[in-house]
Each structure stands twice: as C-alpha cells, then as structure tokens.
Amino acid sequence: MDFGTVLRKARIGAGLSQEEMAPQMFMPRSTISKLENDKMELKASDLIRWFQVTQVPEAAVALICGVDVVAVTQLITTLLGGFIHFI
C-alpha cells in the first residue's frame, strides 16, 4: 500500500513543512521526503508517531484497517456534528 500521499496530506494539514516535521519524527528531512514519495518502507512505529505528531490518529486507524481515510474522516465529522447538534 502506498502511504506517501496520506502522510503528506497529514503533514500539510498539520501546517508542518518537511523541515519542521523531521526533528519531531527523529529523522532527517530527506527521510520524510522518501516516505512521502513512497521510496522507503514505513515502519509501524513511525506510522504511529507520524499521526501523533500531525494529530490525526483516525487516519492511522483507517490505514491499518484498510479503510478509505477520507470516508472515515467524513463519517467521524458527521457523527460528531450530529451529536453536538443533538445536545
């Protein structure tokens, strides 16, 4: 599975550049680039850390479960919005 696009979108969504992301991931910027371009395999521990740093843990769960990340995010937003409206 190609995670690069999802990783890049999570990083950009968090407002982080590759240079800002690198020290938080304890890796060089070039590794961030390789991961986002699917030129390097992603370790499970790096996947978890990536989504902790970018604050989108639901994306990690969706990827691990093989679910479309966008669909899960939309579902969560809809459910939370409906719940808040209900209250």
Backbone as JSON, one array per atom type, in Angstrom:
{
  "sequence": "MDFGTVLRKARIGAGLSQEEMAPQMFMPRSTISKLENDKMELKASDLIRWFQVTQVPEAAVALICGVDVVAVTQLITTLLGGFIHFI",
  "N": [[0.84, -1.18, 0.0], [0.48, 2.23, -0.76], [1.52, 4.76, 1.2], [2.41, 7.33, 1.06], [1.02, 9.62, -0.05], [-1.05, 9.99, 1.81], [0.45, 10.45, 4.11], [1.75, 12.85, 3.42], [-0.47, 14.59, 3.13], [-1.44, 14.58, 5.73], [0.7, 15.77, 7.1], [0.83, 18.32, 5.85], [-1.72, 19.2, 6.44], [-1.45, 19.54, 9.15], [0.01, 21.76, 9.15], [2.77, 21.7, 8.9], [6.09, 21.87, 7.64], [8.38, 19.83, 5.73], [10.86, 20.18, 6.87], [10.2, 21.05, 9.44], [8.84, 18.86, 10.39], [10.7, 16.79, 10.47], [12.55, 16.87, 12.85], [10.68, 16.29, 14.83], [9.96, 13.76, 14.2], [12.28, 12.47, 14.62], [14.11, 12.01, 12.53], [15.96, 12.54, 9.47], [15.23, 15.25, 7.12], [15.32, 14.35, 4.5], [14.5, 11.72, 4.72], [11.83, 12.03, 5.43], [10.89, 13.07, 3.02], [11.39, 10.85, 1.33], [9.64, 8.96, 2.44], [7.17, 10.19, 1.97], [7.12, 10.11, -0.77], [6.92, 7.49, -1.35], [9.29, 6.02, -1.54], [10.53, 4.65, 0.34], [10.13, 2.18, 2.84], [7.66, 2.24, 5.37], [7.87, 2.06, 8.83], [5.92, 0.51, 11.41], [6.02, 1.79, 13.92], [6.89, 4.31, 13.17], [4.72, 5.13, 11.64], [2.71, 5.36, 13.59], [3.83, 7.38, 15.2], [3.96, 9.47, 13.32], [1.24, 10.12, 12.91], [0.6, 10.87, 15.46], [2.15, 13.17, 15.8], [1.07, 14.79, 13.78], [-1.49, 14.92, 14.63], [-3.74, 13.38, 13.78], [-5.03, 10.77, 14.5], [-7.12, 9.15, 13.65], [-6.69, 8.72, 10.98], [-4.54, 6.95, 10.96], [-5.72, 4.67, 12.09], [-7.63, 4.12, 10.14], [-5.97, 3.55, 7.92], [-4.59, 1.28, 8.84], [-6.67, -0.51, 9.14], [-7.47, -0.73, 6.56], [-9.29, 0.99, 5.44], [-10.87, 3.64, 3.64], [-9.38, 6.68, 4.16], [-10.42, 9.28, 3.86], [-13.17, 8.79, 3.8], [-13.6, 7.79, 6.4], [-12.86, 10.02, 7.95], [-14.82, 11.87, 7.13], [-17.11, 10.53, 8.04], [-16.69, 10.48, 10.84], [-16.68, 13.24, 11.35], [-19.32, 13.86, 10.59], [-20.76, 12.3, 12.44], [-19.92, 13.41, 14.91], [-20.72, 16.05, 14.53], [-23.5, 15.72, 14.33], [-24.0, 14.7, 16.88], [-23.23, 16.84, 18.53], [-25.09, 18.71, 17.66], [-27.4, 17.46, 18.52], [-27.19, 17.68, 21.28]],
  "CA": [[0.0, 0.0, 0.0], [1.23, 3.49, -0.82], [1.12, 5.66, 2.27], [3.01, 8.63, 0.85], [0.04, 10.7, -0.24], [-1.74, 10.2, 3.08], [1.41, 11.06, 5.02], [1.95, 14.25, 3.01], [-1.68, 15.35, 3.44], [-1.5, 14.73, 7.2], [1.72, 16.75, 7.48], [0.41, 19.63, 5.37], [-2.91, 19.55, 7.23], [-0.99, 19.98, 10.47], [0.74, 23.02, 8.96], [4.19, 21.45, 9.09], [6.94, 21.63, 6.48], [9.22, 18.65, 5.93], [11.93, 20.58, 7.78], [9.63, 21.11, 10.79], [8.41, 17.51, 10.74], [11.86, 15.91, 10.65], [13.0, 16.68, 14.23], [9.62, 15.68, 15.63], [9.96, 12.34, 13.86], [13.64, 11.96, 14.91], [14.7, 11.53, 11.28], [16.32, 13.65, 8.58], [14.22, 15.72, 6.17], [15.36, 13.5, 3.31], [13.7, 10.52, 5.01], [10.44, 12.47, 5.33], [10.62, 13.14, 1.6], [11.35, 9.49, 0.78], [8.41, 8.32, 2.9], [6.04, 10.81, 1.28], [7.19, 9.75, -2.19], [6.87, 6.02, -1.4], [10.61, 5.5, -1.93], [11.05, 4.0, 1.53], [9.1, 1.48, 3.61], [7.3, 2.89, 6.62], [7.76, 1.15, 9.98], [4.69, 0.73, 12.18], [6.27, 2.78, 14.97], [6.94, 5.62, 12.5], [3.35, 5.46, 11.26], [2.03, 5.82, 14.8], [4.4, 8.67, 15.59], [3.57, 10.45, 12.3], [-0.12, 10.56, 13.15], [0.58, 11.57, 16.75], [2.71, 14.5, 15.55], [0.14, 15.56, 12.95], [-2.75, 14.92, 15.37], [-4.83, 12.75, 13.05], [-4.95, 9.34, 14.79], [-8.14, 8.41, 12.91], [-6.1, 8.33, 9.7], [-3.74, 5.75, 11.22], [-6.65, 3.55, 12.28], [-8.21, 3.81, 8.83], [-4.95, 2.89, 7.09], [-4.31, -0.06, 9.38], [-7.85, -1.34, 8.88], [-7.71, -0.8, 5.13], [-10.47, 1.8, 5.15], [-10.58, 4.92, 2.99], [-9.15, 7.7, 5.18], [-11.36, 10.39, 3.65], [-14.51, 8.34, 4.2], [-13.63, 7.71, 7.86], [-12.85, 11.38, 8.47], [-16.14, 12.44, 6.9], [-18.05, 9.86, 8.93], [-16.45, 10.98, 12.19], [-17.15, 14.63, 11.38], [-20.78, 13.82, 10.56], [-21.24, 11.78, 13.72], [-19.68, 14.41, 15.95], [-21.59, 17.2, 14.25], [-24.85, 15.31, 14.72], [-24.04, 14.57, 18.34], [-23.19, 18.19, 19.09], [-26.37, 19.33, 17.32], [-28.38, 16.77, 19.36], [-27.07, 18.21, 22.65]],
  "C": [[0.89, 1.24, 0.0], [0.69, 4.47, 0.21], [1.54, 7.1, 2.02], [2.04, 9.79, 0.75], [-0.68, 11.02, 1.06], [-0.81, 10.88, 4.08], [1.6, 12.54, 4.7], [0.74, 15.1, 3.39], [-1.81, 15.58, 4.95], [-0.51, 15.8, 7.65], [1.3, 18.16, 7.08], [-0.81, 20.11, 6.16], [-2.56, 20.04, 8.62], [-0.2, 21.28, 10.39], [2.23, 22.89, 9.16], [4.9, 21.29, 7.75], [7.72, 20.34, 6.75], [10.33, 18.96, 6.93], [11.43, 20.63, 9.23], [9.24, 19.72, 11.29], [9.58, 16.62, 11.14], [12.3, 15.77, 12.12], [11.94, 16.05, 15.13], [9.52, 14.18, 15.4], [11.31, 11.67, 14.17], [14.27, 11.33, 13.68], [15.06, 12.73, 10.42], [15.19, 14.02, 7.62], [14.16, 14.84, 4.94], [14.54, 12.22, 3.51], [12.21, 10.85, 4.94], [10.03, 12.5, 3.86], [10.49, 11.75, 0.98], [10.07, 8.77, 1.19], [7.2, 8.87, 2.15], [6.0, 10.48, -0.21], [7.23, 8.24, -2.41], [8.18, 5.4, -1.9], [11.24, 4.73, -0.78], [9.88, 3.35, 2.27], [8.89, 2.19, 4.94], [7.17, 1.84, 7.72], [6.49, 1.49, 10.75], [4.89, 1.8, 13.25], [6.34, 4.19, 14.38], [5.54, 6.07, 12.08], [2.58, 6.02, 12.46], [2.52, 7.2, 15.2], [3.96, 9.77, 14.62], [2.18, 11.02, 12.61], [-0.31, 11.16, 14.54], [1.06, 13.01, 16.55], [1.72, 15.36, 14.78], [-1.27, 15.62, 13.55], [-3.94, 14.44, 14.55], [-4.79, 11.23, 13.26], [-6.0, 8.52, 14.03], [-7.62, 7.97, 11.54], [-5.26, 7.07, 9.86], [-4.63, 4.53, 11.35], [-7.24, 3.14, 10.94], [-7.23, 3.09, 7.93], [-4.69, 1.47, 7.54], [-5.45, -1.01, 9.07], [-8.19, -1.47, 7.41], [-8.96, -0.04, 4.69], [-10.03, 3.09, 4.49], [-10.53, 6.02, 4.05], [-10.16, 8.84, 5.06], [-12.75, 10.0, 4.12], [-14.64, 8.28, 5.72], [-13.68, 9.11, 8.47], [-14.2, 12.04, 8.29], [-17.19, 11.83, 7.83], [-17.91, 10.37, 10.36], [-16.96, 12.41, 12.33], [-18.67, 14.68, 11.4], [-21.34, 13.36, 11.89], [-21.07, 12.79, 14.84], [-20.57, 15.63, 15.76], [-23.03, 16.9, 14.64], [-25.02, 15.21, 16.21], [-24.07, 15.93, 19.01], [-24.53, 18.9, 18.84], [-27.47, 18.76, 18.21], [-28.37, 17.36, 20.77], [-27.61, 19.61, 22.66]]
}
